[in-house]
C-alpha cells in the first residue's frame, strides 16, 4: 500500500497543472462556503454562550409613547428604568430579568486613554445569563443598589487580552471610565460578548453608575424616558405564553399609572387610547438580538442560495477537470492484465484515482454522468431517465 501511495504521489507531481487547478478549485469553493456559513452562524444560527439559552426571552413594547426615546440599536423597543423595576419585581414566572444599555466611554489606565465600547448592565446581568468569570468575580445585585455608589467594573475578554496582556493582576486595580475611578473586580468569560450580537464591550459597568457614564443625562428615575433593553429568563417549565400573560398585565397596570402623571393630562383622547392599548411582546432570546439580522433577514435566504451555488460550481469545475484528465489517460484505465501488466500496476492506478477523488468530485461526476445520459436520450429522441 505504501508503494502504491508513493507511485500515486509521483504521478500527481508529474501533472502539476492539474493538481494545482484541482486544489485551487476546491480551496476557493470550500473557502467561500466556509466564510459564508460562518457569517450565517454568527448572525442567525449560533445560540448565546450562556446557561440554557432557550429559556431567554427579549421584551419589546411597541406602540404609542410620549416622552424621550434613546435607542442605540435595533435590539428592541427600549424601556424606562422604572418600568424595568416594575416588571422585574412583580413577575413570578421569571427566574430573573436583566437590563442593559450600550454606549461609548473613555477608558484610561493612567498612561493612555482611549474610546471603547461599554455596556451599562443591571447588577443581576451575569447571574441571569448564568455566566462564570474568567478572573475575579462578576457583578452581584449588591453592586447596583445606590446611584453613583458602586464604582466597580468588569473587563471584557477582548480588552483583557489586548490591553492588559491577559494578566489577572489587573483585578483589583483602578481604571478611569469617563474619568471616573472604578475598581476592576473581574473579567467576563472568554466566549461571551453581549446579548446584542456584534456588540463587543470592553468594559461592563453597573446601571447605578449611569450618571458618570452619561454626564448630564440621568434618566434612572424617569418614566418618560425609554433607553434600555430588557432580557428575561423563564423559570423551568414555564412557557413563553404563560409568562407573557403575566408580564402584559403588569405592563398595562404600569401604563395606567404613567397615564396619571401630570405631563400626560393634556394628551389627546385618541393618543391616550393608543397609549393605554399597548401590549407587551416577548421575542425568543436564545440567539440574542442583532441589528444585522433585522436588517438583512430577508437576504439571508439569498446567502444560503449563494453558498449552495458556490459549492455546486466547485463540484462541477472539479468534475470537468477529472473528466478531461480521464479522457487523456483513457488507455491507463484499460485492464492491466489484458495489456500483460501486473495486478500491482492496477492497484497503483486505483490508488492514484483515490487520491484525486473527493466527495465533492464524486458528486460532481454523478451529476455529470446524469447530464450526459439525459443528453444522449434527448438526441436519440427517447424519454430522459427518471
VOGU-3710 file (C-alpha; in Angstrom, 3 decimals, decimal comma):
1> xxxxxxxxxx> 0,000/0,000/0,000  2,852/2,390/0,838  4,415/1,692/-2,542  1,110/2,432/-4,272  0,800/5,684/-2,358  4,286/6,775/-3,384  3,522/5,931/-7,011  0,294/7,940/-6,880  2,072/10,945/-5,391  4,746/10,792/-8,069
11> xxxxxxxxxx> 2,030/10,626/-10,690  0,365/13,727/-9,305  3,693/15,538/-9,235  4,076/14,781/-12,915  0,879/16,767/-13,583  1,395/19,928/-11,519  -1,043/21,937/-13,598  -3,905/19,538/-12,996  -3,070/19,144/-9,311  -2,853/22,921/-8,773
21> xxxxxxxxxx> -6,121/23,526/-10,626  -7,954/20,849/-8,609  -6,610/22,127/-5,284  -7,342/25,761/-6,184  -10,886/24,931/-7,290  -11,646/23,113/-4,055  -9,897/25,770/-1,961  -11,971/28,556/-3,496  -15,220/26,629/-3,156  -14,592/25,458/0,400
31> xxxxxxxxxx> -13,150/28,819/1,496  -16,045/30,866/0,163  -18,617/28,428/1,524  -16,962/28,348/4,940  -16,819/32,147/5,120  -20,490/32,478/4,210  -21,575/29,784/6,619  -19,519/31,419/9,387  -21,393/34,669/8,779  -24,743/32,884/8,908
41> xxxxxxxxxx> -23,681/31,019/12,022  -22,682/34,194/13,830  -25,715/36,221/12,776  -28,603/33,773/12,638  -27,768/30,276/13,865  -25,479/30,264/16,885  -27,043/30,463/20,317  -25,643/32,677/23,028  -22,856/31,021/25,053  -24,879/31,150/28,265
51> xxxxxxxxxx> -26,627/28,645/30,507  -29,829/27,217/28,955  -30,168/29,904/26,251  -33,588/28,609/25,180  -35,033/29,973/28,434  -34,180/33,559/27,445  -36,770/35,980/26,048  -36,421/39,562/24,845  -39,050/42,093/25,929  -40,459/44,529/23,400
61> xxxxxxxxxx> -43,022/47,277/23,974  -44,021/48,744/20,606  -46,691/51,374/20,223  -47,518/54,971/21,078  -45,281/56,756/23,560  -44,940/60,265/24,917  -41,513/61,320/26,083  -37,882/60,841/25,102  -36,625/57,658/23,493  -32,965/56,766/23,152
71> xxxxxxxxxx> -32,233/53,724/21,051  -28,636/52,813/20,183  -29,555/49,711/18,228  -32,437/47,733/16,765  -32,308/45,334/19,721  -35,930/46,034/20,706  -38,166/48,926/21,693  -36,428/50,387/24,774  -37,995/50,732/28,212  -37,615/53,122/31,118
81> xxxxxxxxxx> -35,699/52,002/34,188  -38,778/52,310/36,481  -40,682/50,048/34,052  -37,852/47,528/34,290  -38,097/47,509/38,076  -41,882/47,049/37,938  -41,629/44,002/35,689  -38,586/42,544/37,454  -40,010/42,835/40,955  -43,602/41,719/40,266
91> xxxxxxxxxx> -43,173/38,827/37,827  -43,450/35,327/39,295  -42,959/33,331/36,082  -39,385/34,545/35,583  -36,148/33,302/37,084  -34,714/36,769/36,540  -34,706/39,845/34,312  -31,709/41,894/33,227  -31,342/45,373/31,777  -28,573/46,743/29,550
101> xxxxxxxxxx> -27,609/49,837/27,605  -24,735/50,028/25,082  -22,687/53,218/24,967  -19,188/54,572/24,328  -16,819/55,771/27,039  -13,204/56,687/27,588  -11,078/54,080/29,335  -7,742/55,008/30,866  -5,119/53,318/32,990  -3,178/56,450/33,991
111> xxxxxxxxxx> -0,853/56,165/30,974  -3,179/56,204/27,985  -6,850/56,924/27,372  -8,924/55,550/24,501  -12,539/55,396/23,382  -14,106/51,968/23,872  -17,491/50,280/23,853  -19,135/49,901/27,243  -22,291/48,246/28,475  -24,288/49,542/31,389
121> xxxxxxxxxx> -25,858/46,485/32,988  -28,112/45,663/35,895  -26,459/44,045/38,882  -28,042/40,668/38,051  -26,892/40,742/34,403  -24,329/37,957/34,608  -26,373/35,996/37,147  -29,439/35,878/34,881  -27,282/34,699/31,982  -25,641/32,047/34,164
131> xxxxxxxxxx> -22,062/33,122/33,435  -18,860/32,486/35,371  -15,888/34,910/35,459  -12,638/34,286/33,618  -10,884/36,018/36,525  -12,018/37,682/39,740  -15,781/37,937/40,088  -18,754/39,297/38,179  -21,392/41,752/39,381  -23,911/40,948/42,097
141> xxxxxxxxxx> -27,187/42,714/42,800  -25,402/44,457/45,687  -23,236/46,254/43,108  -26,268/48,051/41,696  -28,267/49,465/44,597  -27,450/53,147/45,112  -26,835/55,758/42,446  -23,130/56,578/41,961  -22,105/54,454/44,957  -20,721/51,397/43,128
151> xxxxxxxxxx> -17,546/52,376/41,222  -16,718/48,861/40,025  -16,181/47,438/36,549  -15,821/44,119/34,776  -13,456/43,928/31,811  -14,482/42,286/28,565  -12,288/39,379/27,472  -11,053/41,187/24,338  -9,866/44,231/26,291  -8,383/41,976/28,970
161> xxxxxxxxxx> -6,201/40,269/26,363  -5,477/43,259/24,107  -4,792/45,990/26,635  -3,613/44,077/29,688  -1,929/41,032/28,177  -4,315/38,618/29,870  -2,633/39,332/33,211  -5,090/38,521/36,034  -3,309/41,021/38,281  -5,482/43,707/36,660
171> xxxxxxxxxx> -8,245/42,520/39,001  -8,265/44,867/41,973  -6,624/47,734/40,102  -8,297/51,057/39,338  -9,127/52,271/35,840  -10,647/55,561/34,716  -14,014/55,145/32,979  -15,091/58,545/31,667  -12,580/59,961/34,160  -14,414/58,160/36,984
181> xxxxxxxxxx> -12,120/55,881/39,041  -13,512/52,342/39,035  -12,087/49,177/40,527  -11,819/46,171/38,248  -13,490/43,290/40,083  -13,318/40,654/37,351  -13,130/39,604/33,718  -16,056/38,399/31,606  -15,963/34,859/30,139  -13,892/34,298/27,016
191> xxxxxxxxxx> -16,744/33,336/24,696  -19,294/35,910/25,829  -19,624/39,451/24,494  -23,194/40,686/24,842  -26,793/39,687/24,251  -26,598/42,087/21,296  -24,827/40,156/18,557  -21,932/42,101/17,044  -21,524/44,450/20,000  -18,244/43,866/21,864
201> xxxxxxxxxx> -17,987/45,771/25,165  -14,523/46,407/26,535  -15,957/47,195/29,950  -19,183/46,499/31,845  -20,406/48,999/34,454  -23,330/48,746/36,920  -26,503/50,584/35,920  -26,330/52,667/39,115  -23,210/54,364/37,713  -25,054/55,665/34,646
211> xxxxxxxxxx> -24,782/59,376/35,618  -20,986/59,020/35,492  -21,045/57,404/32,049  -23,671/59,699/30,508  -22,970/63,133/32,053  -25,968/65,437/32,014  -28,386/62,594/31,339  -29,518/60,514/34,295  -32,994/59,095/33,487  -32,792/56,382/36,144
221> xxxxxxxxxx> -35,947/57,687/37,823  -37,760/58,999/34,752  -40,705/57,005/33,394  -40,956/59,348/30,418  -37,549/58,330/29,043  -37,076/54,980/27,295  -33,471/53,920/26,807  -32,646/50,404/27,994  -33,176/46,873/26,689  -34,547/44,008/28,771
231> xxxxxxxxxx> -33,951/40,261/28,609  -35,613/37,767/30,944  -35,097/34,123/31,827  -38,181/31,945/32,134  -38,484/29,643/35,104  -38,035/25,959/34,172  -41,257/24,577/32,750  -42,847/27,991/32,166  -43,941/28,632/28,583  -43,457/31,938/26,803
241> xxxxxxxxxx> -47,233/32,307/26,502  -47,788/31,927/30,240  -45,030/34,411/31,059  -46,395/36,891/28,514  -49,855/36,762/30,076  -48,479/37,747/33,466  -45,972/40,304/32,188  -48,541/42,009/29,983  -50,867/42,517/32,968  -48,031/44,129/34,942
251> xxxxxxxxxx> -47,061/46,211/31,922  -50,582/47,530/31,346  -51,011/48,388/35,031  -47,783/50,391/34,807  -49,097/52,175/31,710  -52,247/53,127/33,634  -50,050/54,578/36,379  -47,964/56,513/33,860  -51,105/57,927/32,236  -51,988/59,628/35,552
261> xxxxxxxxxx> -48,798/61,696/35,556  -49,334/65,497/35,280  -47,430/65,712/31,997  -49,878/63,242/30,461  -53,076/65,121/31,331  -53,042/67,210/28,179  -52,757/64,190/25,906  -55,449/63,946/23,255  -58,087/61,286/23,858  -57,072/59,306/20,769
271> xxxxxxxxxx> -53,407/59,386/21,753  -54,241/58,310/25,305  -56,300/55,419/23,960  -53,443/54,254/21,748  -51,030/54,593/24,658  -53,172/52,534/27,018  -53,999/49,875/24,422  -50,366/48,828/24,008  -49,340/45,267/24,762  -46,036/43,731/25,696
281> xxxxxxxxxx> -44,323/41,394/23,244  -41,913/38,564/24,035  -39,327/37,508/21,456  -37,081/34,420/21,529  -33,738/35,333/23,068  -31,667/32,161/22,683  -29,678/33,666/19,797  -29,605/37,187/21,188  -30,621/40,139/19,077  -28,785/41,585/16,108
291> xxxxxxxxxx> -29,069/44,738/14,017  -27,595/42,791/11,123  -30,186/40,041/11,462  -33,009/42,538/11,497  -31,692/44,482/8,525  -30,765/41,509/6,389  -33,126/38,736/7,475  -34,670/38,516/4,013  -31,256/38,448/2,407  -30,070/35,501/4,461
301> xxxxxxxxxx> -32,048/33,207/2,168  -30,121/34,625/-0,776  -26,866/33,986/1,082  -27,875/30,367/1,617  -28,579/30,031/-2,101  -25,230/31,605/-2,900  -23,497/29,100/-0,619  -25,141/26,222/-2,465  -24,255/27,776/-5,819  -20,600/28,142/-4,848
311> xxxxxxxxxx> -20,464/24,513/-3,764  -22,160/23,367/-6,964  -19,788/25,386/-9,153  -16,777/23,984/-7,295  -18,064/20,423/-7,729  -18,833/20,976/-11,401  -15,436/22,533/-12,110  -13,579/19,730/-10,410  -15,710/17,144/-12,159  -14,848/18,718/-15,521
321> xxxxxxxxxx> -11,164/18,655/-14,679  -11,383/14,998/-13,753  -13,279/14,169/-16,930  -10,661/15,889/-19,079  -7,884/14,092/-17,229  -9,708/10,766/-17,519  -10,037/11,225/-21,285  -6,307/11,950/-21,570  -5,446/8,834/-19,548  -8,039/6,561/-21,074
331> xxxxxxxxxx> -5,556/3,903/-22,020  -4,259/3,796/-18,418  -7,670/2,625/-17,298  -7,655/-0,412/-19,575  -7,319/-3,678/-17,751  -3,660/-4,110/-16,756  -3,986/-7,885/-17,121  -5,266/-7,575/-20,681  -2,240/-5,470/-21,513  0,029/-8,003/-19,894
341> xxxxxxxxxx> 0,750/-5,926/-16,798  0,585/-6,975/-13,182  -2,222/-6,546/-10,698  0,142/-4,279/-8,739  0,084/-1,806/-11,603  -3,711/-1,759/-11,473  -3,552/-1,134/-7,732  -1,283/1,852/-8,337  -3,757/3,320/-10,775  -6,587/2,800/-8,319
351> xxxxxxxxxx> -4,608/4,473/-5,509  -3,822/7,395/-7,739  -7,508/7,756/-8,549  -8,448/7,691/-4,888  -6,007/10,470/-4,125  -7,577/12,719/-6,738  -11,157/11,925/-5,779  -13,075/13,767/-3,084  -16,720/13,613/-2,024  -17,259/16,809/-3,961
361> xxxxxxxxxx> -15,668/15,298/-7,068  -17,738/12,126/-6,776  -20,924/14,145/-6,556  -19,826/16,252/-9,472  -19,109/13,142/-11,515  -22,516/11,660/-10,779  -24,196/14,887/-11,835  -22,113/14,995/-14,978  -22,961/11,370/-15,864  -26,666/12,058/-15,347
371> xxxxxxxxxx> -26,422/15,108/-17,577  -24,667/13,113/-20,311  -27,299/10,376/-20,152  -30,087/12,928/-20,482  -28,276/14,490/-23,423  -27,898/11,158/-25,228  -31,569/10,265/-24,647  -32,643/13,678/-25,911  -30,511/13,342/-29,043  -31,913/9,839/-29,633
381> xxxxxx> -35,454/11,074/-29,208  -36,142/8,905/-26,137  -37,513/9,988/-22,793  -34,994/11,251/-20,234  -34,149/8,881/-17,378  -36,208/9,328/-14,192
//
